[in-house]
Amino acid sequence: YDVTSGSIAIDAIDVRDLTLESLRSNIGVVTQDAHLFHDSIAANLRYAKNDATEEEMENACRAAQIWDLIESLPNRFETLVGERGHRLSGGEKQRLAIARLLLKSPSVVILDEATAHLDSENEALVQQALKSALKNRTSIVIAHRLSTIKDADQIIVLEHGVIVERGKHDDLINTGGLYSELYARQDLGILSNESSSINN
């Protein structure tokens, strides 16, 4: 989709001057429902980089906080994840998706409610993984769970599609506006319990 006004630039280059292939190769996305194929862990990872070595996959999985699980599996990278990754918990699926993103190594990362359905333990692991994924990259984080964006360089608050506030977390809290109100009201406790059905 083209912008209705102004422009979107990556490294000072208007995206309209880039090919769709070039644009897609420079952007990585992790959504709240990580899409995994009914295939092995390796095949799911290599979807991002088809010539990835086992060492590269291991490094990505370590950074994404999912290596301990993979290492404990009898077939390691050849373990089947099941249809839509049903043999993994929500947190494990997200961390595998983050490992895939790290293998792709895009310059721009978009996280769309990436921790929305995770319990507090899984959220903490995914947040650790995201620190690796976001390091030295332009990141756009779409979130209702405000704990996930506290460290952002800039937070943009939308209400009915209109920007009503922008700034850093502490500044927005001190302003006492909508962000501060939402943050004060938000339940940051356990949202759900998850468990993995992959047998070690």
C-alpha positions in Angstrom: 0.0 0.0 0.0 1.2 3.5 -0.8 1.1 6.3 1.7 -1.6 8.8 1.4 0.7 11.7 2.2 4.4 12.1 2.9 6.8 9.2 2.4 8.3 6.2 4.1 12.1 5.9 3.9 14.6 3.3 5.0 18.1 4.6 5.4 17.0 7.8 3.6 15.7 5.8 0.6 12.0 6.2 -0.3 10.5 2.7 -0.3 8.8 3.6 -3.6 12.3 3.6 -5.1 12.9 0.0 -3.9 11.8 -3.2 -5.6 9.2 -5.2 -3.7 11.7 -8.1 -3.4 14.4 -5.8 -2.0 11.9 -4.3 0.5 10.7 -7.7 1.7 14.2 -9.0 2.1 15.0 -6.1 4.5 11.9 -6.4 6.7 11.2 -9.1 9.3 7.9 -9.6 11.0 6.8 -11.5 14.1 3.1 -11.6 14.8 1.1 -12.8 17.9 0.4 -16.1 16.1 3.8 -17.3 14.7 3.3 -19.2 11.5 5.1 -22.5 11.5 5.0 -25.2 8.8 4.2 -28.9 9.4 7.8 -29.7 9.0 11.1 -30.0 11.0 12.5 -27.2 13.1 15.4 -26.9 10.6 13.0 -26.5 7.7 11.1 -23.8 9.6 14.3 -22.0 10.3 15.6 -22.3 6.8 12.5 -20.7 5.4 14.3 -17.4 6.3 17.7 -18.5 5.0 17.7 -21.7 2.9 21.4 -22.2 3.1 21.7 -21.7 6.8 24.3 -24.0 8.4 23.6 -26.0 11.6 26.0 -23.7 13.4 24.1 -20.6 12.2 20.8 -22.1 13.3 22.2 -23.0 16.7 23.5 -19.5 17.2 20.1 -18.0 16.2 18.3 -20.4 18.6 20.7 -19.6 21.4 20.0 -15.9 21.0 16.3 -16.5 20.8 16.3 -18.5 24.1 15.0 -21.7 22.4 18.3 -23.7 22.1 17.9 -25.5 25.5 14.6 -27.1 24.3 16.0 -28.1 20.9 19.2 -29.5 22.4 17.0 -31.7 24.7 15.1 -33.3 21.8 16.3 -36.7 20.5 16.1 -35.4 16.9 17.1 -31.8 17.6 16.7 -29.8 14.4 14.9 -32.7 12.7 12.1 -32.7 15.2 8.7 -32.1 13.6 6.8 -29.2 15.1 3.3 -30.4 13.9 0.6 -28.5 12.0 0.9 -24.8 12.8 3.5 -25.8 15.4 0.9 -27.4 17.7 3.6 -29.5 19.5 5.1 -26.3 20.8 3.8 -23.9 23.5 3.0 -20.4 22.5 6.2 -19.1 24.0 8.3 -21.8 22.2 6.6 -20.9 18.9 7.4 -17.2 19.3 11.0 -17.9 20.2 11.4 -20.2 17.2 9.9 -17.4 15.0 12.4 -15.0 16.6 15.3 -17.4 15.8 14.0 -17.5 12.2 14.0 -13.7 12.1 17.6 -13.6 13.5 18.7 -15.9 10.6 17.1 -13.6 8.1 18.9 -10.6 9.8 16.6 -7.8 8.4 17.4 -4.2 8.8 13.8 -3.4 9.9 11.8 -5.5 12.4 8.0 -5.3 12.9 6.6 -7.0 16.0 2.8 -7.2 15.9 1.5 -8.1 19.4 4.4 -10.6 19.6 3.8 -11.4 23.3 0.0 -10.9 23.4 -1.0 -14.4 24.5 1.9 -15.4 26.7 2.0 -16.1 30.4 4.5 -14.1 32.4 7.2 -16.8 32.4 7.1 -17.2 28.6 6.8 -13.4 28.1 10.1 -13.0 30.0 11.9 -15.5 27.8 10.5 -14.0 24.6 11.5 -10.5 25.8 15.0 -11.7 26.3 15.0 -13.1 22.8 13.6 -9.9 21.4 16.5 -8.0 22.8 18.8 -9.9 20.4 16.3 -9.5 17.6 16.0 -5.8 18.0 19.6 -4.9 18.6 21.0 -2.4 16.1 17.8 -2.6 14.0 15.0 -0.2 13.3 12.0 -1.7 15.2 8.3 -1.0 15.0 6.5 -2.7 17.9 2.7 -2.8 17.9 1.5 -3.6 21.4 -1.4 -3.3 23.8 0.7 -4.9 26.6 2.6 -1.8 27.5 5.3 -3.6 29.5 6.8 -4.6 26.1 7.5 -1.1 24.9 8.9 0.6 28.1 12.4 0.8 26.6 11.4 2.1 23.2 13.1 5.2 21.9 9.7 6.7 21.0 6.2 5.5 21.9 3.4 6.7 19.7 -0.1 6.4 21.3 -3.0 6.0 18.9 -6.7 6.6 19.8 -9.2 5.8 17.0 -6.4 5.9 14.5 -5.2 9.4 15.5 -1.8 10.1 17.2 -2.7 11.6 20.6 0.7 11.3 22.4 4.3 10.5 21.6 7.5 10.3 23.7 9.5 8.1 26.0 7.9 5.9 28.6 8.9 8.1 31.6 7.9 11.3 29.9 4.5 9.9 29.0 3.9 8.6 32.5 4.7 12.0 34.0 2.4 13.8 31.5 -0.6 12.0 33.0 -2.3 11.5 29.6 -3.9 8.5 28.0 -0.7 6.4 28.0 -0.3 7.0 31.8 -3.9 6.1 32.4 -3.7 2.9 30.3 -0.4 1.9 32.0 -1.8 2.4 35.5 -4.9 0.3 34.6 -3.2 -2.5 32.8 -3.0 -5.9 34.4 0.6 -7.1 34.0 0.0 -10.4 35.8 -0.3 -14.0 34.5 -2.6 -14.1 31.4 -2.6 -17.8 30.7 -0.8 -21.0 31.5 1.0 -22.7 28.6 2.9 -26.0 28.4 4.8 -27.7 25.6 3.6 -31.1 24.3 6.9 -32.0 22.8 8.4 -34.9 24.6 12.0 -34.7 25.6 
